[in-house]
């Protein structure tokens, strides 16, 4: 990691000077005057070593919204207006046990966590899913960290 940061820093602050070769009596000189020689484009990007720390956790509203979006996009949910923060998967949304397993798997994928089977069997409503995600330290920041890394790398590339 340090090597790549050092290489980027060297590349960012290098300048390009073009020289012309002419006959021997004439001394080679730069084609462009110094005021026209610019550092490479990457020099405009501040390059430094990144220090990592845990970002802010997700709010309850954000977790609830993301879980509700999963349910609204689920093809077995026929009436999307019934999807609320207190919706029960079987009673309110009409999902059977296999559908509930699919929803829990989608929640695992959304929050980049693994829910053990014992805990997955206990998640039967949106509220229970939200409370479970909020109780997991990995689920709170993994997705936010991934989003920040993608944003940071796209900023450096430009």
C-alpha positions as CSV (number, residue, x, y, z in Angstrom):
1,X,0.0,0.0,0.0
2,X,2.8,2.4,0.9
3,X,4.6,1.7,-2.4
4,X,1.5,2.6,-4.4
5,X,1.1,5.9,-2.5
6,X,4.7,6.7,-3.0
7,X,4.5,5.9,-6.8
8,X,1.4,8.1,-7.1
9,X,3.1,11.0,-5.3
10,X,6.1,10.8,-7.5
11,X,4.0,10.6,-10.6
12,X,1.8,13.5,-9.5
13,X,4.7,15.9,-8.9
14,X,6.8,15.1,-12.0
15,X,7.0,17.5,-14.8
16,X,7.6,16.9,-18.5
17,X,10.3,18.8,-20.3
18,X,10.6,18.2,-24.1
19,X,14.0,18.8,-25.6
20,X,14.9,19.1,-29.3
21,X,18.0,17.6,-30.9
22,X,19.6,19.8,-33.4
23,X,23.1,19.9,-35.0
24,X,26.1,19.8,-32.7
25,X,27.0,23.5,-32.7
26,X,23.6,24.5,-31.3
27,X,23.0,23.5,-27.7
28,X,19.8,21.5,-27.1
29,X,17.3,23.6,-25.3
30,X,13.7,23.0,-24.1
31,X,11.1,23.6,-26.8
32,X,8.8,25.1,-24.2
33,X,9.7,27.9,-21.9
34,X,9.5,27.1,-18.1
35,X,6.3,29.1,-17.7
36,X,4.6,26.7,-20.2
37,X,5.8,23.5,-18.6
38,X,3.1,22.3,-16.2
39,X,3.1,19.5,-13.7
40,X,1.1,16.5,-14.9
41,X,-2.6,16.5,-14.4
42,X,-2.4,14.2,-11.4
43,X,-0.5,16.9,-9.5
44,X,-3.8,18.7,-8.9
45,X,-4.9,15.7,-6.7
46,X,-3.7,15.8,-3.2
47,X,-1.9,12.5,-2.6
48,X,-1.4,11.2,0.9
49,X,-1.6,8.2,3.1
50,X,-5.1,7.5,4.2
51,X,-5.8,6.8,7.9
52,X,-8.7,4.6,8.6
53,X,-11.2,4.8,11.5
54,X,-14.7,3.6,12.0
55,X,-17.2,6.0,10.2
56,X,-20.4,7.1,11.7
57,X,-23.0,4.4,12.1
58,X,-26.2,4.1,10.1
59,X,-29.3,5.7,11.6
60,X,-32.4,3.7,12.4
61,X,-34.3,5.5,9.7
62,X,-31.7,4.7,7.1
63,X,-31.7,1.0,8.0
64,X,-35.5,0.9,8.0
65,X,-35.7,2.6,4.7
66,X,-33.2,0.2,3.0
67,X,-35.1,-2.8,4.4
68,X,-38.4,-1.4,3.2
69,X,-36.9,-0.8,-0.3
70,X,-35.8,-4.5,-0.3
71,X,-39.3,-5.5,0.4
72,X,-40.9,-3.1,-2.1
73,X,-38.6,-4.6,-4.8
74,X,-39.4,-8.2,-3.8
75,X,-41.7,-9.7,-6.4
76,X,-43.8,-11.7,-3.9
77,X,-45.0,-8.5,-2.2
78,X,-48.1,-7.7,-4.1
79,X,-49.3,-4.6,-2.3
80,X,-46.3,-2.2,-1.7
81,X,-48.5,0.1,0.4
82,X,-48.6,-2.5,3.1
83,X,-44.8,-2.3,3.6
84,X,-44.3,-0.1,6.7
85,X,-41.8,-0.1,9.6
86,X,-44.0,-2.5,11.6
87,X,-45.0,-4.9,8.8
88,X,-45.0,-8.6,9.6
89,X,-43.6,-10.7,6.7
90,X,-46.3,-13.4,6.9
91,X,-49.3,-11.6,8.5
92,X,-49.2,-8.3,6.7
93,X,-47.3,-9.0,3.5
94,X,-48.4,-12.6,2.9
95,X,-44.9,-14.1,2.6
96,X,-44.4,-17.8,3.4
97,X,-41.3,-19.2,5.2
98,X,-39.2,-19.6,2.0
99,X,-40.0,-16.0,1.0
100,X,-38.9,-14.9,4.5
101,X,-35.6,-16.7,4.0
102,X,-35.1,-14.9,0.7
103,X,-35.8,-11.6,2.3
104,X,-33.3,-12.3,5.1
105,X,-30.7,-13.3,2.5
106,X,-31.4,-10.0,0.7
107,X,-30.9,-8.1,3.9
108,X,-27.6,-10.0,4.5
109,X,-26.4,-8.9,1.1
110,X,-27.6,-5.3,1.5
111,X,-25.7,-4.8,4.8
112,X,-22.8,-7.1,4.0
113,X,-23.3,-9.2,7.1
114,X,-24.0,-12.9,7.7
115,X,-27.0,-13.7,9.8
116,X,-26.8,-17.1,11.6
117,X,-29.7,-19.5,10.9
118,X,-30.9,-19.3,14.5
119,X,-31.2,-15.5,14.3
120,X,-32.6,-15.5,10.8
121,X,-35.5,-17.7,12.0
122,X,-36.4,-15.1,14.6
123,X,-36.6,-12.2,12.1
124,X,-40.3,-12.1,11.1
125,X,-40.9,-8.4,10.6
126,X,-39.3,-5.2,9.4
127,X,-39.0,-4.0,13.0
128,X,-37.1,-7.1,14.1
129,X,-34.8,-6.9,11.0
130,X,-34.0,-3.2,11.8
131,X,-33.3,-4.0,15.5
132,X,-31.1,-6.9,14.5
133,X,-29.1,-4.8,12.0
134,X,-28.7,-2.0,14.6
135,X,-27.4,-4.6,17.1
136,X,-24.6,-5.7,14.7
137,X,-21.4,-3.7,14.7
138,X,-20.4,-5.0,11.3
139,X,-23.6,-4.1,9.6
140,X,-23.5,-0.5,10.7
141,X,-20.4,0.6,8.9
142,X,-19.3,-2.0,6.3
143,X,-21.6,-0.6,3.6
144,X,-20.7,3.0,4.5
145,X,-17.0,2.2,4.4
146,X,-17.4,0.5,1.0
147,X,-19.3,3.6,-0.4
148,X,-16.6,5.9,0.9
149,X,-13.7,3.8,-0.6
150,X,-15.5,3.8,-4.0
151,X,-16.0,7.5,-3.8
152,X,-12.4,8.2,-2.7
153,X,-10.9,6.0,-5.4
154,X,-13.0,7.7,-8.1
155,X,-11.8,11.1,-6.9
156,X,-8.2,10.0,-7.1
157,X,-8.6,8.6,-10.6
158,X,-9.9,11.9,-11.9
